[in-house]
Amino acid sequence: MSDLKPRLRADLTTAMKARDELRTATLRMVLAAISAEEVSGKEARELSDDEVQAVLRREAKKRREAAEAFGGAGRTQQAERERAEEGVLADYLPAQLEDADLAAIVADVVTSTGASGMKDMGRVMGAATAAVAGRAEGSRVAAEVRRQLG
C-alpha cells in the first residue's frame, strides 16, 4: 500500500479544519482522480506510490496547461487559481531536475545507447524517460534529446 494516498487524505482533513479553500478543493480533486484511476479497468485495485505520483503529475500538467490557456485568453484570475492549484500539487511531487542535471542524464543515455543521430531518438527517449523517472516533463526531455542528437 502506498504512503502518499493516506498523506493526501490527512492533509485534506487538515486543510478542511484550517478552512483553506484552495488546498481543500485541490486535494479533493486529486483524490477523486486517484479514486477514478483505481476503479478504471476490469477490476478495482490499490495504486502504488509511483502510480499516485503519475496521477499527480498528470493533474499538475492539466493545471499548467489551463493556466496558459486562461492567461492567453486574458482571464488572469482563473489563470492565477490554476497556478495556485499546481503549486499545491507540486508539494507532493519530487523536485524537478535542473537543466544541467537533465543534460548530463541525457548525455549518459546517448553514450550508453550509442546513438548517433535523430534516427535513434526513440531509443534514447525511452531510456532517458526511464532514467529521469518523473523528475522532468517529457517535453523537456525530448527537447534536450533533440539538442544533443542534433
GUKOL-370783 format. One record per atom (N, C-alpha, C): residue number from 1; residue in one letter; chain; atom name; x, y, z. Coordinates in Angstrom, 1 decimal, m for minus. Layout:
[NUM 'A' 'A' 'CA' [X Y Z]]
...
This chain:
[1 'M' 'A' 'N' [0.8 m1.2 0.0]]
[1 'M' 'A' 'CA' [0.0 0.0 0.0]]
[1 'M' 'A' 'C' [0.9 1.2 0.0]]
[2 'S' 'A' 'N' [0.4 2.3 m0.6]]
[2 'S' 'A' 'CA' [1.2 3.5 m0.8]]
[2 'S' 'A' 'C' [1.1 4.3 0.5]]
[3 'D' 'A' 'N' [2.1 5.2 0.7]]
[3 'D' 'A' 'CA' [2.1 6.1 1.8]]
[3 'D' 'A' 'C' [1.5 7.5 1.4]]
[4 'L' 'A' 'N' [1.6 7.7 0.1]]
[4 'L' 'A' 'CA' [1.2 9.0 m0.5]]
[4 'L' 'A' 'C' [m0.3 9.3 m0.4]]
[5 'K' 'A' 'N' [m1.1 8.3 m0.7]]
[5 'K' 'A' 'CA' [m2.6 8.5 m0.6]]
[5 'K' 'A' 'C' [m3.1 8.8 0.8]]
[6 'P' 'A' 'N' [m2.6 8.0 1.8]]
[6 'P' 'A' 'CA' [m3.0 8.4 3.2]]
[6 'P' 'A' 'C' [m2.5 9.8 3.6]]
[7 'R' 'A' 'N' [m1.4 10.2 3.1]]
[7 'R' 'A' 'CA' [m0.8 11.5 3.4]]
[7 'R' 'A' 'C' [m1.7 12.6 2.8]]
[8 'L' 'A' 'N' [m2.2 12.4 1.5]]
[8 'L' 'A' 'CA' [m3.1 13.3 0.9]]
[8 'L' 'A' 'C' [m4.4 13.4 1.6]]
[9 'R' 'A' 'N' [m4.9 12.3 2.1]]
[9 'R' 'A' 'CA' [m6.2 12.3 2.9]]
[9 'R' 'A' 'C' [m6.0 13.1 4.2]]
[10 'A' 'A' 'N' [m4.9 12.8 4.9]]
[10 'A' 'A' 'CA' [m4.6 13.5 6.1]]
[10 'A' 'A' 'C' [m4.4 15.0 5.9]]
[11 'D' 'A' 'N' [m3.8 15.4 4.8]]
[11 'D' 'A' 'CA' [m3.6 16.8 4.5]]
[11 'D' 'A' 'C' [m4.9 17.4 4.1]]
[12 'L' 'A' 'N' [m5.8 16.7 3.5]]
[12 'L' 'A' 'CA' [m7.2 17.2 3.2]]
[12 'L' 'A' 'C' [m7.9 17.5 4.5]]
[13 'T' 'A' 'N' [m7.8 16.6 5.4]]
[13 'T' 'A' 'CA' [m8.5 16.8 6.7]]
[13 'T' 'A' 'C' [m8.0 18.1 7.4]]
[14 'T' 'A' 'N' [m6.6 18.2 7.4]]
[14 'T' 'A' 'CA' [m6.0 19.4 8.0]]
[14 'T' 'A' 'C' [m6.4 20.7 7.3]]
[15 'A' 'A' 'N' [m6.5 20.6 5.9]]
[15 'A' 'A' 'CA' [m6.9 21.8 5.2]]
[15 'A' 'A' 'C' [m8.3 22.2 5.4]]
[16 'M' 'A' 'N' [m9.2 21.2 5.6]]
[16 'M' 'A' 'CA' [m10.6 21.4 5.9]]
[16 'M' 'A' 'C' [m10.7 22.1 7.2]]
[17 'K' 'A' 'N' [m10.0 21.6 8.2]]
[17 'K' 'A' 'CA' [m10.1 22.2 9.6]]
[17 'K' 'A' 'C' [m9.5 23.6 9.6]]
[18 'A' 'A' 'N' [m8.5 23.9 8.8]]
[18 'A' 'A' 'CA' [m8.0 25.2 8.7]]
[18 'A' 'A' 'C' [m8.8 26.1 7.8]]
[19 'R' 'A' 'N' [m9.8 25.6 7.2]]
[19 'R' 'A' 'CA' [m10.7 26.3 6.2]]
[19 'R' 'A' 'C' [m9.9 26.9 5.1]]
[20 'D' 'A' 'N' [m8.9 26.1 4.6]]
[20 'D' 'A' 'CA' [m8.1 26.5 3.4]]
[20 'D' 'A' 'C' [m8.8 26.0 2.2]]
[21 'E' 'A' 'N' [m9.6 26.9 1.6]]
[21 'E' 'A' 'CA' [m10.4 26.5 0.5]]
[21 'E' 'A' 'C' [m9.6 26.0 m0.7]]
[22 'L' 'A' 'N' [m8.5 26.7 m1.1]]
[22 'L' 'A' 'CA' [m7.7 26.3 m2.3]]
[22 'L' 'A' 'C' [m7.2 24.9 m2.1]]
[23 'R' 'A' 'N' [m6.5 24.7 m0.9]]
[23 'R' 'A' 'CA' [m5.9 23.4 m0.7]]
[23 'R' 'A' 'C' [m7.0 22.3 m0.6]]
[24 'T' 'A' 'N' [m8.1 22.6 0.1]]
[24 'T' 'A' 'CA' [m9.2 21.6 0.2]]
[24 'T' 'A' 'C' [m9.7 21.2 m1.2]]
[25 'A' 'A' 'N' [m10.0 22.2 m2.0]]
[25 'A' 'A' 'CA' [m10.5 21.9 m3.3]]
[25 'A' 'A' 'C' [m9.5 21.1 m4.2]]
[26 'T' 'A' 'N' [m8.3 21.5 m4.1]]
[26 'T' 'A' 'CA' [m7.2 20.8 m4.9]]
[26 'T' 'A' 'C' [m7.0 19.4 m4.5]]
[27 'L' 'A' 'N' [m6.9 19.2 m3.2]]
[27 'L' 'A' 'CA' [m6.7 17.8 m2.7]]
[27 'L' 'A' 'C' [m8.0 16.9 m2.9]]
[28 'R' 'A' 'N' [m9.2 17.5 m2.8]]
[28 'R' 'A' 'CA' [m10.4 16.7 m3.2]]
[28 'R' 'A' 'C' [m10.3 16.3 m4.6]]
[29 'M' 'A' 'N' [m9.9 17.2 m5.5]]
[29 'M' 'A' 'CA' [m9.8 16.9 m6.9]]
[29 'M' 'A' 'C' [m8.8 15.8 m7.2]]
[30 'V' 'A' 'N' [m7.7 15.9 m6.6]]
[30 'V' 'A' 'CA' [m6.7 14.9 m6.9]]
[30 'V' 'A' 'C' [m7.1 13.5 m6.3]]
[31 'L' 'A' 'N' [m7.7 13.5 m5.1]]
[31 'L' 'A' 'CA' [m8.1 12.3 m4.5]]
[31 'L' 'A' 'C' [m9.2 11.6 m5.4]]
[32 'A' 'A' 'N' [m10.1 12.5 m6.0]]
[32 'A' 'A' 'CA' [m11.1 12.0 m6.9]]
[32 'A' 'A' 'C' [m10.5 11.3 m8.1]]
[33 'A' 'A' 'N' [m9.4 12.0 m8.7]]
[33 'A' 'A' 'CA' [m8.7 11.5 m9.8]]
[33 'A' 'A' 'C' [m8.0 10.1 m9.5]]
[34 'I' 'A' 'N' [m7.5 10.0 m8.3]]
[34 'I' 'A' 'CA' [m6.9 8.8 m7.8]]
[34 'I' 'A' 'C' [m7.9 7.7 m7.7]]
[35 'S' 'A' 'N' [m9.0 8.0 m7.1]]
[35 'S' 'A' 'CA' [m10.1 7.0 m7.0]]
[35 'S' 'A' 'C' [m10.6 6.5 m8.3]]
[36 'A' 'A' 'N' [m10.8 7.5 m9.3]]
[36 'A' 'A' 'CA' [m11.2 7.1 m10.6]]
[36 'A' 'A' 'C' [m10.2 6.2 m11.3]]
[37 'E' 'A' 'N' [m8.9 6.4 m11.1]]
[37 'E' 'A' 'CA' [m7.9 5.6 m11.6]]
[37 'E' 'A' 'C' [m7.9 4.2 m11.0]]
[38 'E' 'A' 'N' [m8.2 4.1 m9.7]]
[38 'E' 'A' 'CA' [m8.3 2.8 m9.0]]
[38 'E' 'A' 'C' [m9.4 2.0 m9.5]]
[39 'V' 'A' 'N' [m10.5 2.5 m9.9]]
[39 'V' 'A' 'CA' [m11.6 1.7 m10.3]]
[39 'V' 'A' 'C' [m11.7 1.6 m11.8]]
[40 'S' 'A' 'N' [m10.8 2.2 m12.6]]
[40 'S' 'A' 'CA' [m10.8 2.1 m14.0]]
[40 'S' 'A' 'C' [m10.3 0.7 m14.4]]
[41 'G' 'A' 'N' [m10.7 0.2 m15.5]]
[41 'G' 'A' 'CA' [m10.2 m1.1 m15.9]]
[41 'G' 'A' 'C' [m11.2 m2.2 m15.5]]
[42 'K' 'A' 'N' [m10.7 m3.4 m15.6]]
[42 'K' 'A' 'CA' [m11.6 m4.6 m15.3]]
[42 'K' 'A' 'C' [m11.9 m4.8 m13.9]]
[43 'E' 'A' 'N' [m11.0 m4.5 m13.0]]
[43 'E' 'A' 'CA' [m11.2 m4.7 m11.5]]
[43 'E' 'A' 'C' [m10.5 m3.6 m10.7]]
[44 'A' 'A' 'N' [m11.1 m3.3 m9.6]]
[44 'A' 'A' 'CA' [m10.6 m2.2 m8.7]]
[44 'A' 'A' 'C' [m9.3 m2.7 m8.1]]
[45 'R' 'A' 'N' [m8.4 m1.7 m7.9]]
[45 'R' 'A' 'CA' [m7.1 m2.0 m7.3]]
[45 'R' 'A' 'C' [m6.6 m0.8 m6.5]]
[46 'E' 'A' 'N' [m5.6 m1.1 m5.7]]
[46 'E' 'A' 'CA' [m5.0 0.0 m4.9]]
[46 'E' 'A' 'C' [m3.8 0.5 m5.7]]
[47 'L' 'A' 'N' [m3.6 1.8 m5.9]]
[47 'L' 'A' 'CA' [m2.5 2.3 m6.6]]
[47 'L' 'A' 'C' [m1.2 2.4 m5.8]]
[48 'S' 'A' 'N' [m0.1 2.1 m6.4]]
[48 'S' 'A' 'CA' [1.2 2.2 m5.7]]
[48 'S' 'A' 'C' [1.6 3.7 m5.6]]
[49 'D' 'A' 'N' [2.6 4.0 m4.9]]
[49 'D' 'A' 'CA' [3.1 5.4 m4.8]]
[49 'D' 'A' 'C' [3.5 6.0 m6.2]]
[50 'D' 'A' 'N' [4.1 5.1 m7.0]]
[50 'D' 'A' 'CA' [4.5 5.6 m8.3]]
[50 'D' 'A' 'C' [3.3 5.9 m9.2]]
[51 'E' 'A' 'N' [2.2 5.1 m9.1]]
[51 'E' 'A' 'CA' [1.0 5.4 m9.9]]
[51 'E' 'A' 'C' [0.3 6.6 m9.3]]
[52 'V' 'A' 'N' [0.3 6.8 m8.0]]
[52 'V' 'A' 'CA' [m0.3 8.0 m7.4]]
[52 'V' 'A' 'C' [0.5 9.2 m7.9]]
[53 'Q' 'A' 'N' [1.8 9.1 m8.0]]
[53 'Q' 'A' 'CA' [2.6 10.3 m8.5]]
[53 'Q' 'A' 'C' [2.3 10.5 m9.9]]
[54 'A' 'A' 'N' [2.1 9.5 m10.7]]
[54 'A' 'A' 'CA' [1.8 9.7 m12.1]]
[54 'A' 'A' 'C' [0.4 10.5 m12.2]]
[55 'V' 'A' 'N' [m0.5 10.1 m11.4]]
[55 'V' 'A' 'CA' [m1.8 10.9 m11.4]]
[55 'V' 'A' 'C' [m1.6 12.3 m11.0]]
[56 'L' 'A' 'N' [m0.7 12.5 m10.0]]
[56 'L' 'A' 'CA' [m0.4 13.9 m9.5]]
[56 'L' 'A' 'C' [0.3 14.7 m10.6]]
[57 'R' 'A' 'N' [1.2 14.1 m11.4]]
[57 'R' 'A' 'CA' [1.9 14.7 m12.5]]
[57 'R' 'A' 'C' [0.9 15.1 m13.6]]
[58 'R' 'A' 'N' [0.0 14.2 m13.9]]
[58 'R' 'A' 'CA' [m1.0 14.4 m14.9]]
[58 'R' 'A' 'C' [m1.9 15.6 m14.5]]
[59 'E' 'A' 'N' [m2.3 15.6 m13.3]]
[59 'E' 'A' 'CA' [m3.2 16.7 m12.8]]
[59 'E' 'A' 'C' [m2.4 18.0 m12.8]]
[60 'A' 'A' 'N' [m1.2 18.0 m12.4]]
[60 'A' 'A' 'CA' [m0.4 19.2 m12.4]]
[60 'A' 'A' 'C' [m0.2 19.8 m13.8]]
[61 'K' 'A' 'N' [0.0 18.9 m14.7]]
[61 'K' 'A' 'CA' [0.1 19.3 m16.1]]
[61 'K' 'A' 'C' [m1.2 19.9 m16.6]]
[62 'K' 'A' 'N' [m2.3 19.3 m16.2]]
[62 'K' 'A' 'CA' [m3.6 19.9 m16.6]]
[62 'K' 'A' 'C' [m3.7 21.3 m16.1]]
[63 'R' 'A' 'N' [m3.3 21.6 m14.9]]
[63 'R' 'A' 'CA' [m3.4 22.9 m14.3]]
[63 'R' 'A' 'C' [m2.5 23.9 m15.0]]
[64 'R' 'A' 'N' [m1.3 23.4 m15.3]]
[64 'R' 'A' 'CA' [m0.3 24.3 m16.1]]
[64 'R' 'A' 'C' [m0.9 24.7 m17.4]]
[65 'E' 'A' 'N' [m1.4 23.7 m18.2]]
[65 'E' 'A' 'CA' [m2.0 24.0 m19.5]]
[65 'E' 'A' 'C' [m3.2 24.9 m19.4]]
[66 'A' 'A' 'N' [m4.1 24.7 m18.4]]
[66 'A' 'A' 'CA' [m5.2 25.5 m18.2]]
[66 'A' 'A' 'C' [m4.8 26.9 m17.8]]
[67 'A' 'A' 'N' [m3.8 27.1 m17.0]]
[67 'A' 'A' 'CA' [m3.3 28.4 m16.7]]
[67 'A' 'A' 'C' [m2.8 29.2 m17.9]]
[68 'E' 'A' 'N' [m2.1 28.4 m18.8]]
[68 'E' 'A' 'CA' [m1.6 29.1 m20.0]]
[68 'E' 'A' 'C' [m2.8 29.5 m20.9]]
[69 'A' 'A' 'N' [m3.8 28.6 m21.0]]
[69 'A' 'A' 'CA' [m5.0 28.9 m21.8]]
[69 'A' 'A' 'C' [m5.7 30.1 m21.2]]
[70 'F' 'A' 'N' [m6.0 30.1 m19.9]]
[70 'F' 'A' 'CA' [m6.7 31.3 m19.3]]
[70 'F' 'A' 'C' [m5.8 32.5 m19.5]]
[71 'G' 'A' 'N' [m4.5 32.4 m19.3]]
[71 'G' 'A' 'CA' [m3.7 33.6 m19.4]]
[71 'G' 'A' 'C' [m3.7 34.2 m20.8]]
[72 'G' 'A' 'N' [m3.7 33.3 m21.8]]
[72 'G' 'A' 'CA' [m3.8 33.7 m23.2]]
[72 'G' 'A' 'C' [m5.1 34.3 m23.6]]
[73 'A' 'A' 'N' [m6.2 33.9 m22.9]]
[73 'A' 'A' 'CA' [m7.5 34.5 m23.1]]
[73 'A' 'A' 'C' [m7.8 35.7 m22.3]]
[74 'G' 'A' 'N' [m6.8 36.2 m21.5]]
[74 'G' 'A' 'CA' [m6.9 37.4 m20.7]]
[74 'G' 'A' 'C' [m7.7 37.2 m19.4]]
[75 'R' 'A' 'N' [m7.9 35.9 m19.0]]
[75 'R' 'A' 'CA' [m8.6 35.6 m17.8]]
[75 'R' 'A' 'C' [m7.6 35.4 m16.7]]
[76 'T' 'A' 'N' [m7.0 36.4 m16.2]]
[76 'T' 'A' 'CA' [m5.9 36.3 m15.2]]
[76 'T' 'A' 'C' [m6.3 35.7 m13.9]]
[77 'Q' 'A' 'N' [m7.5 36.0 m13.4]]
[77 'Q' 'A' 'CA' [m7.9 35.4 m12.1]]
[77 'Q' 'A' 'C' [m8.0 33.9 m12.2]]
[78 'Q' 'A' 'N' [m8.6 33.4 m13.3]]
[78 'Q' 'A' 'CA' [m8.6 31.9 m13.4]]
[78 'Q' 'A' 'C' [m7.2 31.3 m13.6]]
[79 'A' 'A' 'N' [m6.4 32.0 m14.3]]
[79 'A' 'A' 'CA' [m5.0 31.5 m14.5]]
[79 'A' 'A' 'C' [m4.3 31.5 m13.2]]
[80 'E' 'A' 'N' [m4.4 32.5 m12.4]]
[80 'E' 'A' 'CA' [m3.8 32.5 m11.1]]
[80 'E' 'A' 'C' [m4.3 31.4 m10.2]]
[81 'R' 'A' 'N' [m5.6 31.1 m10.3]]
[81 'R' 'A' 'CA' [m6.1 30.0 m9.5]]
[81 'R' 'A' 'C' [m5.5 28.6 m9.9]]
[82 'E' 'A' 'N' [m5.4 28.4 m11.2]]
[82 'E' 'A' 'CA' [m4.8 27.2 m11.8]]
[82 'E' 'A' 'C' [m3.3 27.1 m11.4]]
[83 'R' 'A' 'N' [m2.6 28.2 m11.4]]
[83 'R' 'A' 'CA' [m1.2 28.1 m11.0]]
[83 'R' 'A' 'C' [m1.1 27.8 m9.5]]
[84 'A' 'A' 'N' [m2.0 28.4 m8.7]]
[84 'A' 'A' 'CA' [m2.0 28.1 m7.2]]
[84 'A' 'A' 'C' [m2.3 26.6 m7.0]]
[85 'E' 'A' 'N' [m3.2 26.0 m7.7]]
[85 'E' 'A' 'CA' [m3.5 24.6 m7.6]]
[85 'E' 'A' 'C' [m2.3 23.7 m8.0]]
[86 'E' 'A' 'N' [m1.6 24.2 m9.1]]
[86 'E' 'A' 'CA' [m0.4 23.4 m9.5]]
[86 'E' 'A' 'C' [0.6 23.5 m8.4]]
[87 'G' 'A' 'N' [0.7 24.6 m7.7]]
[87 'G' 'A' 'CA' [1.7 24.8 m6.6]]
[87 'G' 'A' 'C' [1.4 23.8 m5.4]]
[88 'V' 'A' 'N' [0.1 23.6 m5.1]]
[88 'V' 'A' 'CA' [m0.3 22.7 m4.1]]
[88 'V' 'A' 'C' [0.1 21.3 m4.5]]
[89 'L' 'A' 'N' [m0.1 20.9 m5.8]]
[89 'L' 'A' 'CA' [0.2 19.6 m6.2]]
[89 'L' 'A' 'C' [1.8 19.4 m6.2]]
[90 'A' 'A' 'N' [2.5 20.4 m6.5]]
[90 'A' 'A' 'CA' [4.0 20.3 m6.6]]
[90 'A' 'A' 'C' [4.6 19.9 m5.2]]
[91 'D' 'A' 'N' [3.8 20.2 m4.1]]
[91 'D' 'A' 'CA' [4.3 19.8 m2.8]]
[91 'D' 'A' 'C' [4.4 18.3 m2.7]]
[92 'Y' 'A' 'N' [3.7 17.5 m3.5]]
[92 'Y' 'A' 'CA' [3.6 16.1 m3.4]]
[92 'Y' 'A' 'C' [4.5 15.4 m4.4]]
[93 'L' 'A' 'N' [5.1 16.2 m5.3]]
[93 'L' 'A' 'CA' [5.9 15.6 m6.4]]
[93 'L' 'A' 'C' [7.4 15.8 m6.1]]
[94 'P' 'A' 'N' [8.2 14.9 m6.7]]
[94 'P' 'A' 'CA' [9.7 15.0 m6.5]]
[94 'P' 'A' 'C' [10.1 16.3 m7.2]]
[95 'A' 'A' 'N' [11.2 16.9 m6.7]]
[95 'A' 'A' 'CA' [11.8 18.1 m7.2]]
[95 'A' 'A' 'C' [12.2 17.9 m8.7]]
[96 'Q' 'A' 'N' [11.9 18.9 m9.5]]
[96 'Q' 'A' 'CA' [12.2 18.8 m10.9]]
[96 'Q' 'A' 'C' [13.7 19.0 m11.1]]
[97 'L' 'A' 'N' [14.3 18.3 m12.1]]
[97 'L' 'A' 'CA' [15.7 18.4 m12.4]]
[97 'L' 'A' 'C' [16.1 19.7 m13.0]]
[98 'E' 'A' 'N' [17.2 20.2 m12.6]]
[98 'E' 'A' 'CA' [17.8 21.4 m13.2]]
[98 'E' 'A' 'C' [18.2 21.1 m14.6]]
[99 'D' 'A' 'N' [18.3 22.1 m15.5]]
[99 'D' 'A' 'CA' [18.7 21.9 m16.9]]
[99 'D' 'A' 'C' [20.0 21.2 m17.0]]
[100 'A' 'A' 'N' [21.0 21.5 m16.2]]
[100 'A' 'A' 'CA' [22.3 20.9 m16.3]]
[100 'A' 'A' 'C' [22.3 19.4 m15.9]]
[101 'D' 'A' 'N' [21.5 19.1 m14.9]]
[101 'D' 'A' 'CA' [21.3 17.7 m14.5]]
[101 'D' 'A' 'C' [20.7 16.9 m15.6]]
[102 'L' 'A' 'N' [19.6 17.5 m16.2]]
[102 'L' 'A' 'CA' [18.9 16.8 m17.2]]
[102 'L' 'A' 'C' [19.8 16.6 m18.4]]
[103 'A' 'A' 'N' [20.6 17.6 m18.8]]
[103 'A' 'A' 'CA' [21.6 17.4 m19.9]]
[103 'A' 'A' 'C' [22.6 16.3 m19.6]]
[104 'A' 'A' 'N' [23.1 16.2 m18.4]]
[104 'A' 'A' 'CA' [24.0 15.2 m18.0]]
[104 'A' 'A' 'C' [23.4 13.8 m18.1]]
[105 'I' 'A' 'N' [22.2 13.6 m17.7]]
[105 'I' 'A' 'CA' [21.5 12.3 m17.7]]
[105 'I' 'A' 'C' [21.3 11.9 m19.2]]
[106 'V' 'A' 'N' [20.8 12.9 m20.0]]
[106 'V' 'A' 'CA' [20.6 12.6 m21.5]]
[106 'V' 'A' 'C' [22.0 12.3 m22.1]]
[107 'A' 'A' 'N' [23.0 13.0 m21.8]]
[107 'A' 'A' 'CA' [24.3 12.7 m22.4]]
[107 'A' 'A' 'C' [24.8 11.3 m22.0]]
[108 'D' 'A' 'N' [24.6 10.8 m20.8]]
[108 'D' 'A' 'CA' [24.9 9.5 m20.4]]
[108 'D' 'A' 'C' [24.1 8.5 m21.2]]
[109 'V' 'A' 'N' [22.8 8.7 m21.4]]
[109 'V' 'A' 'CA' [22.0 7.8 m22.1]]
[109 'V' 'A' 'C' [22.4 7.7 m23.6]]
[110 'V' 'A' 'N' [22.7 8.9 m24.2]]
[110 'V' 'A' 'CA' [23.2 8.9 m25.6]]
[110 'V' 'A' 'C' [24.5 8.1 m25.7]]
[111 'T' 'A' 'N' [25.4 8.2 m24.7]]
[111 'T' 'A' 'CA' [26.6 7.5 m24.8]]
[111 'T' 'A' 'C' [26.4 6.0 m24.6]]
[112 'S' 'A' 'N' [25.5 5.6 m23.6]]
[112 'S' 'A' 'CA' [25.3 4.2 m23.3]]
[112 'S' 'A' 'C' [24.5 3.5 m24.4]]
[113 'T' 'A' 'N' [23.6 4.2 m25.1]]
[113 'T' 'A' 'CA' [22.9 3.6 m26.2]]
[113 'T' 'A' 'C' [23.6 3.6 m27.5]]
[114 'G' 'A' 'N' [24.7 4.4 m27.6]]
[114 'G' 'A' 'CA' [25.5 4.5 m28.8]]
[114 'G' 'A' 'C' [24.7 5.2 m29.9]]
[115 'A' 'A' 'N' [23.8 6.1 m29.6]]
[115 'A' 'A' 'CA' [23.0 6.9 m30.5]]
[115 'A' 'A' 'C' [23.9 7.8 m31.3]]
[116 'S' 'A' 'N' [23.6 7.9 m32.6]]
[116 'S' 'A' 'CA' [24.5 8.8 m33.5]]
[116 'S' 'A' 'C' [23.7 9.8 m34.3]]
[117 'G' 'A' 'N' [22.4 9.9 m34.1]]
[117 'G' 'A' 'CA' [21.6 10.9 m34.8]]
[117 'G' 'A' 'C' [20.2 10.8 m34.5]]
[118 'M' 'A' 'N' [19.4 11.6 m35.2]]
[118 'M' 'A' 'CA' [18.0 11.7 m34.9]]
[118 'M' 'A' 'C' [17.2 10.4 m35.1]]
[119 'K' 'A' 'N' [17.8 9.5 m35.9]]
[119 'K' 'A' 'CA' [17.1 8.2 m36.2]]
[119 'K' 'A' 'C' [17.1 7.4 m34.9]]
[120 'D' 'A' 'N' [17.9 7.7 m34.0]]
[120 'D' 'A' 'CA' [17.9 7.0 m32.7]]
[120 'D' 'A' 'C' [17.1 7.6 m31.6]]
[121 'M' 'A' 'N' [16.4 8.7 m31.9]]
[121 'M' 'A' 'CA' [15.7 9.4 m30.9]]
[121 'M' 'A' 'C' [14.7 8.6 m30.1]]
[122 'G' 'A' 'N' [14.0 7.7 m30.7]]
[122 'G' 'A' 'CA' [13.0 6.8 m30.0]]
[122 'G' 'A' 'C' [13.7 6.0 m28.9]]
[123 'R' 'A' 'N' [14.8 5.4 m29.3]]
[123 'R' 'A' 'CA' [15.6 4.6 m28.3]]
[123 'R' 'A' 'C' [16.1 5.4 m27.2]]
[124 'V' 'A' 'N' [16.7 6.6 m27.5]]
[124 'V' 'A' 'CA' [17.2 7.4 m26.5]]
[124 'V' 'A' 'C' [16.1 8.0 m25.6]]
[125 'M' 'A' 'N' [15.0 8.4 m26.1]]
[125 'M' 'A' 'CA' [13.8 8.9 m25.3]]
[125 'M' 'A' 'C' [13.3 7.8 m24.4]]
[126 'G' 'A' 'N' [13.2 6.6 m24.8]]
[126 'G' 'A' 'CA' [12.8 5.5 m23.9]]
[126 'G' 'A' 'C' [13.7 5.4 m22.7]]
[127 'A' 'A' 'N' [15.0 5.3 m23.0]]
[127 'A' 'A' 'CA' [16.0 5.2 m21.9]]
[127 'A' 'A' 'C' [16.1 6.4 m21.0]]
[128 'A' 'A' 'N' [16.0 7.6 m21.6]]
[128 'A' 'A' 'CA' [16.1 8.8 m20.9]]
[128 'A' 'A' 'C' [14.9 9.1 m20.0]]
[129 'T' 'A' 'N' [13.7 8.7 m20.5]]
[129 'T' 'A' 'CA' [12.5 8.9 m19.7]]
[129 'T' 'A' 'C' [12.5 8.0 m18.5]]
[130 'A' 'A' 'N' [13.0 6.8 m18.7]]
[130 'A' 'A' 'CA' [13.2 5.8 m17.5]]
[130 'A' 'A' 'C' [14.2 6.4 m16.5]]
[131 'A' 'A' 'N' [15.3 6.9 m17.0]]
[131 'A' 'A' 'CA' [16.4 7.5 m16.2]]
[131 'A' 'A' 'C' [15.9 8.7 m15.4]]
[132 'V' 'A' 'N' [15.1 9.5 m16.0]]
[132 'V' 'A' 'CA' [14.6 10.7 m15.4]]
[132 'V' 'A' 'C' [13.5 10.4 m14.3]]
[133 'A' 'A' 'N' [12.7 9.4 m14.6]]
[133 'A' 'A' 'CA' [11.7 8.9 m13.6]]
[133 'A' 'A' 'C' [10.8 10.0 m13.0]]
[134 'G' 'A' 'N' [10.2 10.7 m13.9]]
[134 'G' 'A' 'CA' [9.2 11.7 m13.5]]
[134 'G' 'A' 'C' [9.8 13.0 m12.9]]
[135 'R' 'A' 'N' [11.1 13.2 m12.9]]
[135 'R' 'A' 'CA' [11.7 14.4 m12.3]]
[135 'R' 'A' 'C' [11.8 15.5 m13.4]]
[136 'A' 'A' 'N' [11.3 15.3 m14.6]]
[136 'A' 'A' 'CA' [11.3 16.3 m15.6]]
[136 'A' 'A' 'C' [10.2 15.9 m16.6]]
[137 'E' 'A' 'N' [9.6 17.0 m17.1]]
[137 'E' 'A' 'CA' [8.5 16.8 m18.1]]
[137 'E' 'A' 'C' [9.0 16.1 m19.4]]
[138 'G' 'A' 'N' [8.2 15.4 m20.0]]
[138 'G' 'A' 'CA' [8.6 14.7 m21.3]]
[138 'G' 'A' 'C' [9.0 15.7 m22.3]]
[139 'S' 'A' 'N' [8.4 16.8 m22.4]]
[139 'S' 'A' 'CA' [8.7 17.8 m23.4]]
[139 'S' 'A' 'C' [10.1 18.4 m23.2]]
[140 'R' 'A' 'N' [10.5 18.5 m21.9]]
[140 'R' 'A' 'CA' [11.9 19.0 m21.6]]
[140 'R' 'A' 'C' [12.9 17.9 m22.0]]
[141 'V' 'A' 'N' [12.6 16.7 m21.7]]
[141 'V' 'A' 'CA' [13.5 15.6 m22.0]]
[141 'V' 'A' 'C' [13.6 15.5 m23.5]]
[142 'A' 'A' 'N' [12.5 15.6 m24.3]]
[142 'A' 'A' 'CA' [12.5 15.5 m25.7]]
[142 'A' 'A' 'C' [13.4 16.6 m26.3]]
[143 'A' 'A' 'N' [13.2 17.8 m25.8]]
[143 'A' 'A' 'CA' [14.0 19.0 m26.3]]
[143 'A' 'A' 'C' [15.5 18.8 m26.1]]
[144 'E' 'A' 'N' [15.8 18.2 m24.9]]
[144 'E' 'A' 'CA' [17.3 18.0 m24.6]]
[144 'E' 'A' 'C' [17.8 16.9 m25.5]]
[145 'V' 'A' 'N' [17.0 15.8 m25.7]]
[145 'V' 'A' 'CA' [17.5 14.7 m26.6]]
[145 'V' 'A' 'C' [17.7 15.3 m28.0]]
[146 'R' 'A' 'N' [16.7 16.1 m28.5]]
[146 'R' 'A' 'CA' [16.8 16.7 m29.9]]
[146 'R' 'A' 'C' [18.1 17.5 m30.0]]
[147 'R' 'A' 'N' [18.3 18.3 m28.9]]
[147 'R' 'A' 'CA' [19.5 19.2 m28.9]]
[147 'R' 'A' 'C' [20.8 18.4 m29.0]]
[148 'Q' 'A' 'N' [20.9 17.3 m28.2]]
[148 'Q' 'A' 'CA' [22.1 16.5 m28.2]]
[148 'Q' 'A' 'C' [22.3 15.6 m29.4]]
[149 'L' 'A' 'N' [21.2 15.2 m30.0]]
[149 'L' 'A' 'CA' [21.3 14.4 m31.2]]
[149 'L' 'A' 'C' [21.4 15.2 m32.5]]
[150 'G' 'A' 'N' [21.0 16.4 m32.4]]
[150 'G' 'A' 'CA' [21.0 17.5 m33.3]]
[150 'G' 'A' 'C' [21.3 17.3 m34.7]]
